[in-house]
Amino acid sequence: MSDISAIQNAMLGIQRGMEGAKKNAAEIASAEQFNSDSPVSMAESMVELKQNALQVKASAKALEIVMDAVGSIIDIKV
């Protein structure tokens, strides 16, 4: 792993978002959702899934920006 904290934070954001999305997808696909009289838990899982997707997207964009900055620094130093 890199020693650059911005890269570590971006990677951690991607990892947490993916883990959350996996959990949400399992909740949505579970048989309990279809046997429940209340659609609230499914709606919550779907909202959280969207939030996790946005977290992954934002973290990936942050990683892209950091990597571009590191690349520019390397180009300047060489």
N, CA, C and O atoms as a GROMACS GRO file, in nm:
protein
  312
    1MET      N    1   0.083  -0.118   0.000
    1MET     CA    2   0.000   0.000   0.000
    1MET      C    3   0.088   0.124   0.000
    1MET      O    4   0.201   0.122   0.050
    2SER      N    5   0.037   0.228  -0.054
    2SER     CA    6   0.114   0.351  -0.066
    2SER      C    7   0.128   0.422   0.069
    2SER      O    8   0.044   0.405   0.158
    3ASP      N    9   0.233   0.500   0.082
    3ASP     CA   10   0.253   0.582   0.201
    3ASP      C   11   0.180   0.715   0.191
    3ASP      O   12   0.177   0.791   0.287
    4ILE      N   13   0.120   0.744   0.078
    4ILE     CA   14   0.047   0.869   0.059
    4ILE      C   15  -0.092   0.851   0.121
    4ILE      O   16  -0.171   0.768   0.076
    5SER      N   17  -0.122   0.931   0.223
    5SER     CA   18  -0.246   0.912   0.297
    5SER      C   19  -0.370   0.936   0.211
    5SER      O   20  -0.473   0.872   0.234
    6ALA      N   21  -0.363   1.025   0.114
    6ALA     CA   22  -0.478   1.050   0.028
    6ALA      C   23  -0.513   0.926  -0.054
    6ALA      O   24  -0.631   0.897  -0.076
    7ILE      N   25  -0.412   0.853  -0.098
    7ILE     CA   26  -0.436   0.729  -0.172
    7ILE      C   27  -0.497   0.625  -0.078
    7ILE      O   28  -0.592   0.556  -0.115
    8GLN      N   29  -0.443   0.615   0.043
    8GLN     CA   30  -0.497   0.520   0.140
    8GLN      C   31  -0.642   0.551   0.173
    8GLN      O   32  -0.725   0.461   0.182
    9ASN      N   33  -0.673   0.678   0.193
    9ASN     CA   34  -0.811   0.718   0.225
    9ASN      C   35  -0.906   0.689   0.110
    9ASN      O   36  -1.018   0.643   0.132
   10ALA      N   37  -0.862   0.715  -0.012
   10ALA     CA   38  -0.947   0.687  -0.128
   10ALA      C   39  -0.971   0.538  -0.143
   10ALA      O   40  -1.083   0.495  -0.171
   11MET      N   41  -0.867   0.459  -0.124
   11MET     CA   42  -0.883   0.314  -0.133
   11MET      C   43  -0.974   0.261  -0.022
   11MET      O   44  -1.055   0.171  -0.046
   12LEU      N   45  -0.961   0.316   0.098
   12LEU     CA   46  -1.047   0.276   0.208
   12LEU      C   47  -1.192   0.313   0.178
   12LEU      O   48  -1.283   0.235   0.209
   13GLY      N   49  -1.216   0.428   0.120
   13GLY     CA   50  -1.351   0.468   0.081
   13GLY      C   51  -1.411   0.374  -0.020
   13GLY      O   52  -1.529   0.340  -0.011
   14ILE      N   53  -1.332   0.333  -0.118
   14ILE     CA   54  -1.379   0.238  -0.218
   14ILE      C   55  -1.412   0.104  -0.153
   14ILE      O   56  -1.516   0.044  -0.180
   15GLN      N   57  -1.322   0.058  -0.066
   15GLN     CA   58  -1.342  -0.071   0.001
   15GLN      C   59  -1.468  -0.068   0.088
   15GLN      O   60  -1.548  -0.162   0.084
   16ARG      N   61  -1.486   0.037   0.166
   16ARG     CA   62  -1.605   0.046   0.252
   16ARG      C   63  -1.732   0.054   0.170
   16ARG      O   64  -1.833  -0.008   0.205
   17GLY      N   65  -1.729   0.130   0.063
   17GLY     CA   66  -1.846   0.140  -0.023
   17GLY      C   67  -1.882   0.006  -0.087
   17GLY      O   68  -2.000  -0.029  -0.096
   18MET      N   69  -1.782  -0.068  -0.130
   18MET     CA   70  -1.807  -0.199  -0.191
   18MET      C   71  -1.861  -0.298  -0.088
   18MET      O   72  -1.952  -0.375  -0.118
   19GLU      N   73  -1.804  -0.296   0.033
   19GLU     CA   74  -1.854  -0.385   0.138
   19GLU      C   75  -2.000  -0.351   0.175
   19GLU      O   76  -2.082  -0.441   0.194
   20GLY      N   77  -2.029  -0.223   0.184
   20GLY     CA   78  -2.165  -0.181   0.214
   20GLY      C   79  -2.262  -0.219   0.103
   20GLY      O   80  -2.373  -0.264   0.131
   21ALA      N   81  -2.220  -0.203  -0.021
   21ALA     CA   82  -2.304  -0.240  -0.135
   21ALA      C   83  -2.331  -0.389  -0.137
   21ALA      O   84  -2.442  -0.433  -0.168
   22LYS      N   85  -2.230  -0.467  -0.104
   22LYS     CA   86  -2.248  -0.613  -0.098
   22LYS      C   87  -2.351  -0.649   0.008
   22LYS      O   88  -2.437  -0.734  -0.015
   23LYS      N   89  -2.342  -0.585   0.124
   23LYS     CA   90  -2.437  -0.609   0.233
   23LYS      C   91  -2.578  -0.569   0.190
   23LYS      O   92  -2.674  -0.643   0.214
   24ASN      N   93  -2.590  -0.452   0.128
   24ASN     CA   94  -2.721  -0.404   0.084
   24ASN      C   95  -2.782  -0.495  -0.021
   24ASN      O   96  -2.902  -0.524  -0.017
   25ALA      N   97  -2.701  -0.541  -0.114
   25ALA     CA   98  -2.750  -0.630  -0.219
   25ALA      C   99  -2.801  -0.761  -0.159
   25ALA      O  100  -2.903  -0.814  -0.203
   26ALA      N  101  -2.730  -0.812  -0.058
   26ALA     CA  102  -2.774  -0.935   0.008
   26ALA      C  103  -2.907  -0.913   0.081
   26ALA      O  104  -2.994  -1.000   0.080
   27GLU      N  105  -2.921  -0.796   0.144
   27GLU     CA  106  -3.046  -0.765   0.213
   27GLU      C  107  -3.162  -0.755   0.114
   27GLU      O  108  -3.271  -0.805   0.142
   28ILE      N  109  -3.139  -0.691   0.001
   28ILE     CA  110  -3.244  -0.675  -0.099
   28ILE      C  111  -3.284  -0.810  -0.158
   28ILE      O  112  -3.402  -0.834  -0.184
   29ALA      N  113  -3.187  -0.897  -0.179
   29ALA     CA  114  -3.214  -1.026  -0.242
   29ALA      C  115  -3.265  -1.132  -0.145
   29ALA      O  116  -3.308  -1.239  -0.188
   30SER      N  117  -3.262  -1.104  -0.016
   30SER     CA  118  -3.300  -1.207   0.082
   30SER      C  119  -3.448  -1.240   0.073
   30SER      O  120  -3.530  -1.156   0.035
   31ALA      N  121  -3.479  -1.361   0.107
   31ALA     CA  122  -3.618  -1.408   0.105
   31ALA      C  123  -3.703  -1.335   0.208
   31ALA      O  124  -3.824  -1.323   0.192
   32GLU      N  125  -3.640  -1.286   0.315
   32GLU     CA  126  -3.714  -1.215   0.419
   32GLU      C  127  -3.781  -1.089   0.364
   32GLU      O  128  -3.888  -1.050   0.410
   33GLN      N  129  -3.719  -1.027   0.266
   33GLN     CA  130  -3.777  -0.906   0.207
   33GLN      C  131  -3.911  -0.936   0.142
   33GLN      O  132  -4.003  -0.855   0.149
   34PHE      N  133  -3.922  -1.050   0.080
   34PHE     CA  134  -4.043  -1.083   0.006
   34PHE      C  135  -4.153  -1.137   0.096
   34PHE      O  136  -4.270  -1.138   0.058
   35ASN      N  137  -4.116  -1.182   0.216
   35ASN     CA  138  -4.214  -1.233   0.311
   35ASN      C  139  -4.259  -1.126   0.409
   35ASN      O  140  -4.350  -1.150   0.489
   36SER      N  141  -4.200  -1.011   0.404
   36SER     CA  142  -4.231  -0.903   0.497
   36SER      C  143  -4.352  -0.824   0.449
   36SER      O  144  -4.371  -0.805   0.329
   37ASP      N  145  -4.433  -0.778   0.545
   37ASP     CA  146  -4.549  -0.695   0.511
   37ASP      C  147  -4.510  -0.549   0.493
   37ASP      O  148  -4.583  -0.471   0.432
   38SER      N  149  -4.393  -0.512   0.545
   38SER     CA  150  -4.347  -0.374   0.539
   38SER      C  151  -4.236  -0.358   0.436
   38SER      O  152  -4.133  -0.425   0.444
   39PRO      N  153  -4.256  -0.269   0.339
   39PRO     CA  154  -4.151  -0.246   0.238
   39PRO      C  155  -4.041  -0.152   0.287
   39PRO      O  156  -3.949  -0.119   0.212
   40VAL      N  157  -4.050  -0.108   0.414
   40VAL     CA  158  -3.956  -0.008   0.465
   40VAL      C  159  -3.812  -0.060   0.462
   40VAL      O  160  -3.722   0.011   0.418
   41SER      N  161  -3.790  -0.183   0.507
   41SER     CA  162  -3.653  -0.233   0.513
   41SER      C  163  -3.592  -0.246   0.373
   41SER      O  164  -3.473  -0.223   0.356
   42MET      N  165  -3.673  -0.283   0.274
   42MET     CA  166  -3.621  -0.291   0.137
   42MET      C  167  -3.587  -0.152   0.086
   42MET      O  168  -3.484  -0.133   0.021
   43ALA      N  169  -3.671  -0.056   0.115
   43ALA     CA  170  -3.645   0.081   0.071
   43ALA      C  171  -3.517   0.134   0.136
   43ALA      O  172  -3.436   0.200   0.070
   44GLU      N  173  -3.500   0.106   0.265
   44GLU     CA  174  -3.378   0.150   0.333
   44GLU      C  175  -3.254   0.088   0.270
   44GLU      O  176  -3.153   0.155   0.250
   45SER      N  177  -3.264  -0.041   0.239
   45SER     CA  178  -3.150  -0.109   0.177
   45SER      C  179  -3.119  -0.051   0.040
   45SER      O  180  -3.003  -0.039   0.002
   46MET      N  181  -3.223  -0.015  -0.034
   46MET     CA  182  -3.201   0.042  -0.168
   46MET      C  183  -3.138   0.182  -0.160
   46MET      O  184  -3.052   0.216  -0.240
   47VAL      N  185  -3.182   0.261  -0.061
   47VAL     CA  186  -3.124   0.394  -0.042
   47VAL      C  187  -2.977   0.380  -0.001
   47VAL      O  188  -2.891   0.452  -0.052
   48GLU      N  189  -2.949   0.289   0.093
   48GLU     CA  190  -2.811   0.267   0.137
   48GLU      C  191  -2.724   0.215   0.023
   48GLU      O  192  -2.606   0.250   0.014
   49LEU      N  193  -2.781   0.133  -0.065
   49LEU     CA  194  -2.707   0.084  -0.181
   49LEU      C  195  -2.666   0.200  -0.271
   49LEU      O  196  -2.553   0.206  -0.319
   50LYS      N  197  -2.758   0.293  -0.292
   50LYS     CA  198  -2.727   0.412  -0.373
   50LYS      C  199  -2.619   0.497  -0.305
   50LYS      O  200  -2.529   0.547  -0.371
   51GLN      N  201  -2.629   0.512  -0.172
   51GLN     CA  202  -2.528   0.588  -0.098
   51GLN      C  203  -2.391   0.523  -0.111
   51GLN      O  204  -2.291   0.592  -0.130
   52ASN      N  205  -2.387   0.391  -0.101
   52ASN     CA  206  -2.260   0.320  -0.114
   52ASN      C  207  -2.203   0.334  -0.255
   52ASN      O  208  -2.082   0.347  -0.272
   53ALA      N  209  -2.290   0.330  -0.354
   53ALA     CA  210  -2.244   0.349  -0.492
   53ALA      C  211  -2.184   0.488  -0.510
   53ALA      O  212  -2.081   0.503  -0.577
   54LEU      N  213  -2.247   0.589  -0.451
   54LEU     CA  214  -2.194   0.725  -0.459
   54LEU      C  215  -2.061   0.737  -0.385
   54LEU      O  216  -1.972   0.810  -0.428
   55GLN      N  217  -2.048   0.666  -0.274
   55GLN     CA  218  -1.921   0.668  -0.200
   55GLN      C  219  -1.809   0.609  -0.284
   55GLN      O  220  -1.698   0.664  -0.288
   56VAL      N  221  -1.837   0.498  -0.351
   56VAL     CA  222  -1.736   0.435  -0.436
   56VAL      C  223  -1.698   0.530  -0.550
   56VAL      O  224  -1.580   0.546  -0.582
   57LYS      N  225  -1.798   0.591  -0.610
   57LYS     CA  226  -1.772   0.681  -0.722
   57LYS      C  227  -1.689   0.802  -0.678
   57LYS      O  228  -1.595   0.841  -0.747
   58ALA      N  229  -1.723   0.860  -0.564
   58ALA     CA  230  -1.649   0.976  -0.514
   58ALA      C  231  -1.506   0.937  -0.475
   58ALA      O  232  -1.412   1.011  -0.502
   59SER      N  233  -1.491   0.822  -0.412
   59SER     CA  234  -1.358   0.777  -0.372
   59SER      C  235  -1.271   0.745  -0.493
   59SER      O  236  -1.151   0.773  -0.494
   60ALA      N  237  -1.332   0.688  -0.597
   60ALA     CA  238  -1.258   0.659  -0.719
   60ALA      C  239  -1.213   0.788  -0.786
   60ALA      O  240  -1.102   0.796  -0.840
   61LYS      N  241  -1.299   0.890  -0.784
   61LYS     CA  242  -1.263   1.019  -0.842
   61LYS      C  243  -1.149   1.083  -0.762
   61LYS      O  244  -1.056   1.140  -0.819
   62ALA      N  245  -1.156   1.073  -0.628
   62ALA     CA  246  -1.049   1.126  -0.544
   62ALA      C  247  -0.917   1.054  -0.574
   62ALA      O  248  -0.812   1.118  -0.582
   63LEU      N  249  -0.923   0.923  -0.590
   63LEU     CA  250  -0.803   0.846  -0.623
   63LEU      C  251  -0.746   0.889  -0.758
   63LEU      O  252  -0.625   0.903  -0.774
   64GLU      N  253  -0.834   0.911  -0.854
   64GLU     CA  254  -0.790   0.956  -0.986
   64GLU      C  255  -0.718   1.090  -0.977
   64GLU      O  256  -0.614   1.110  -1.040
   65ILE      N  257  -0.773   1.182  -0.899
   65ILE     CA  258  -0.713   1.315  -0.885
   65ILE      C  259  -0.576   1.304  -0.818
   65ILE      O  260  -0.480   1.369  -0.861
   66VAL      N  261  -0.567   1.224  -0.713
   66VAL     CA  262  -0.439   1.208  -0.643
   66VAL      C  263  -0.335   1.145  -0.735
   66VAL      O  264  -0.220   1.188  -0.739
   67MET      N  265  -0.375   1.044  -0.809
   67MET     CA  266  -0.281   0.976  -0.898
   67MET      C  267  -0.234   1.070  -1.009
   67MET      O  268  -0.118   1.066  -1.049
   68ASP      N  269  -0.324   1.155  -1.059
   68ASP     CA  270  -0.284   1.254  -1.159
   68ASP      C  271  -0.184   1.354  -1.100
   68ASP      O  272  -0.087   1.391  -1.166
   69ALA      N  273  -0.209   1.396  -0.975
   69ALA     CA  274  -0.118   1.489  -0.910
   69ALA      C  275   0.018   1.425  -0.888
   69ALA      O  276   0.121   1.489  -0.910
   70VAL      N  277   0.020   1.302  -0.844
   70VAL     CA  278   0.148   1.232  -0.824
   70VAL      C  279   0.220   1.216  -0.957
   70VAL      O  280   0.342   1.233  -0.965
   71GLY      N  281   0.145   1.184  -1.062
   71GLY     CA  282   0.205   1.172  -1.194
   71GLY      C  283   0.265   1.303  -1.241
   71GLY      O  284   0.372   1.304  -1.302
   72SER      N  285   0.196   1.413  -1.214
   72SER     CA  286   0.249   1.544  -1.252
   72SER      C  287   0.375   1.578  -1.175
   72SER      O  288   0.469   1.634  -1.230
   73ILE      N  289   0.378   1.544  -1.048
   73ILE     CA  290   0.497   1.569  -0.966
   73ILE      C  291   0.615   1.487  -1.019
   73ILE      O  292   0.727   1.537  -1.027
   74ILE      N  293   0.588   1.364  -1.054
   74ILE     CA  294   0.695   1.279  -1.108
   74ILE      C  295   0.746   1.335  -1.241
   74ILE      O  296   0.866   1.337  -1.266
   75ASP      N  297   0.653   1.382  -1.326
   75ASP     CA  298   0.694   1.441  -1.454
   75ASP      C  299   0.780   1.564  -1.434
   75ASP      O  300   0.876   1.587  -1.508
   76ILE      N  301   0.745   1.645  -1.333
   76ILE     CA  302   0.822   1.768  -1.306
   76ILE      C  303   0.961   1.733  -1.254
   76ILE      O  304   1.059   1.797  -1.292
   77LYS      N  305   0.970   1.633  -1.169
   77LYS     CA  306   1.099   1.595  -1.108
   77LYS      C  307   1.192   1.528  -1.209
   77LYS      O  308   1.314   1.533  -1.194
   78VAL      N  309   1.136   1.467  -1.311
   78VAL     CA  310   1.220   1.394  -1.408
   78VAL      C  311   1.266   1.485  -1.512
   78VAL      O  312   1.338   1.443  -1.603
   0.00000   0.00000   0.00000
